[in-house]
Structures are given as C-alpha cells and as structure tokens.
Amino acid sequence: REGTPRAAGGLCAVPRDIARVGRIVAAGGGGVVPDWFVQDLIHNGNVQTWSRGDFVESYPQGRYRSYWYDTGIDDDVRCGIGIHGQLLYVDLARDLVIVVLSSWSDPDPSTGHDDNQRMARAIAHALS
C-alpha cells in the first residue's frame, strides 16, 4: 500500500521439483549450478557461529550455509528446513533425497522438526 517491495522467505513448488533441487545438491551441482557452490554449502558454515544462535539446543553440532542446514547428526546429510514442517533431506552418502511437505499452523516447533528428520534418517538408514 505504500509502494515498497516486500521480500520474505519461502519457496512454492511441487514435491517433484523440490526433490529435483535435492538431486542437484546430491549430484554436486549436476551441471545446473557450479560445483564450487555445492561444495561450499556442503563443507562450509561455522560451528562457532551456530553455537551462538537460536537453534543450538536442537542441533548442538550444527552449521548453516547458503540456506542449507547441517544438523551435525550425520556427516553427509544436508537439509532445507521450512518453518511450517517442510523438509528437504539430502543424504549425500546414500545418494538419497526425501521431501516432506507440511502445513503446521504454528511455525518451528522443534519437536516437529526433530520428528521429521528422525523419520527421514530412519528411511535413509533402512534403505541402505
């Protein structure tokens, strides 16, 4: 109403397309994005900076880089985490991508995120 732009987080996509983003990461860029970018998001991020943040209780060994989370639970797993229960789980070692869609009424209940990631991790380990 004031003529100023508004930017907010979010991605509107169907599960297949979200999984394709995960496949790009799992494939090291897959010729779609530069390999260096994927390697940066996989290997960088600062544990010390994370330790001073709001989510350290959920992921004590976590890191964050380029909109991707390393929860510190499995070395080769990176996640895209949405505030209303969405999860893009990329298990690099197992070459597996899992997409979880949700529409929680309240954003970011840590137990819900933990449950989603435990489910994805259980599926990944059961399939390997």
N, C-alpha and C positions, 0 to 999 in steps of 0.2 A: 504494500500500500504506500510505502514511502519511496518506492523506486530503487531500493537497494537489493542487490542479489543476496540470496541465502544459499549457503552450501552446508551440507550435512553428510554424515557417513551413510553408507548403505549401498547395496547392490541389488538390483531387481533382475533376477534371471531364473530360468527353469533349472531343475536339478541336473539335467544333462549338460547344460552349459557351465554350471558351477563345477561339475566333475571334469569338464574339459580344462578349466583353469588348473585344477589339481593335477591333471595329466601333464600339462605344460611344465609345472614345477617338478613333477616326478621324472620327466624326461630331460631335465637340465635346461629347459627353455624350448626344446623341441623345434628349434628353428623359427619359433614365433617371437620369442623375446631373447635378448642376448644372454648367453651362458653366464657371463660375469654377473649379471643382475641376479640370476637364480642362485649362483654360488654365494653371492653376498648375503642374500636373505637366509640361506641355509646355514652359513658358517659365522655370520657376524651378529651383532647385538651384544649388549653389555650386561652381564650378570650383576655387576655392582650397581648400575643404574636401576635395573629391575628391582634389586633388593630394597630400594628406597621408594618403590611405587605402591600403588593401591592393591595389587594382586599378588604380592609376595606370599601371603598366607596360603593361597590356593596353589601356587607353583613356586616353592622356595628356590629352586634351581632354574627358574625360567629366564627367558630372554624374549625380546621383541625386536623385530626388524622388518621394515617395509610392509607393515600391516599384517605380518605373519607372526605367530607365536611358536616358540619352542618351549614346551611346558617343562622340560627338564626331566621328564619321566622316561621317555625312550629317546636315545640319541638321534635316531634317524626319522623322527616324526615332526612335521610342522603342521600347524593348524591355522585356519582362518576361523575366527570365532565371532559370531554375531550376538548382539546384546539380548535378543529375544529367543535364544536357543538354537540358532543356526550353527552348523559346524561343517567345515571342510577339513577333513582329516587326511593327510598325505603321509603315508608310511613309505619312505624312500627305500629302505632296505628290502621291503616286501613288494615294492612296486604296486602299491595298493592305494586307491582313493575311495574314501567314503564321504557321502554327502548326507547331512541330517538337516531337514527343514523343520522349523517350529514357529510358533507364534505366541510365545509366553505373554501374558498380559503385563507382567512386571519385568523390567529389564534386569539382567545379570544376577539372578540368584546363583551363588557359587555352587550350591549342591546340584542344581540342574546341569550346569556346565560339566561338573565332575562326573555326573551320571552319563551324559552324552559321550564324554571322552573315554570313560571306562567301557562303555558299550562298544565304541569303535575299536578300542585297543583289544578287547576280548575277541571281536570278529577277526581282526588282523592276525592275532596270535593263533586263533583256531584254524584259520585258512593256511597258515604256513607250516 
